[in-house]
Amino acid sequence: MTFQDEIAAFFDSYIDAFARWDADAVCDLWEPVGLFPSPGGNFAMDRQTFRGHCATLMDFYRQQGVVRPVGELLSTAELFPHVAEARMAYRMKGEGAETVAEWEHVYLLRRTDRWRVTLTIADGEMAAWAARGAQP
């Protein structure tokens, strides 16, 4: 499997976990401590805290009318051996397949036993929800 295939497969699993509303599966695709730079300040979450964050985020998505997340891998690059950057485009689909919200995310991933997210920059998502008058 090529590097590109590995990253694409990783994000297929990531989107599938969100589509199943499976906070444990999403959490397992992250390093034990995830980093989150944001416009309001940087922070980190350990796995247990992040699992709760995922569950809260999934509840927020459902409250906004999201029934299915759709993601597209826009680009990826191997920065160093076993370290990758990826840019994803997300569309949150509602009941009638209408787009509820859309944004881009940037991720840094590291491969140990498998690929896992180390860091994400979610400014695009925060802006998309703010434009709708909602704050996750």
Residue, then its C-alpha position, 0 to 999 in steps of 0.5 A: m500500500t502506498f503512503q497516499d493509500e494509507i492516509a486515504a484509508f486512515f481517513d476512510s476509517y475516521i469518517d466512518a467512525f464519525a458516521r457511526w457516532d462512535a466516540d471510542a473509535v474516533c478517540d482510538l484514531w488519535e495519539p494518547v494526547g492530542l494537540f489543538p491550536s485554535p484562534g482562542g488559544n492552544f490546548a491539549m486533551d488526553r484520551q479520556t478527555f478527548r473521548g468525552h469531547c468527541a461524544t459532546l461534539m457528536d451530540f452537537y452535530r446531531q442537534q445541528g441537523v447533521v445525519r451524515p458526515v462526508g469527507e474528502l482528502l484534499s492533499t497529503a504529504e510525508l513530512f518525515p518518515h512516519v509523519a504526515e500532513a493532511r488536509m481534509a474537506y468536510r461536508m455535514k449532510g442533513e436529512g435531505a442530503e442538504t449541506v448543513a455546514e462545510w469546512e477544511h481541517v488540517y491534520l498532522l499524523r504520526r505512524t507508530d503501530r498505525w497512523r494516528v492524529t497528533l494535531t489538528i487545526a480546526d479554525g475552518e470548522m469553528a468559523a463554519w459553525a460561527a457563521r451559522g450562529a452555533q458554537p460547538 
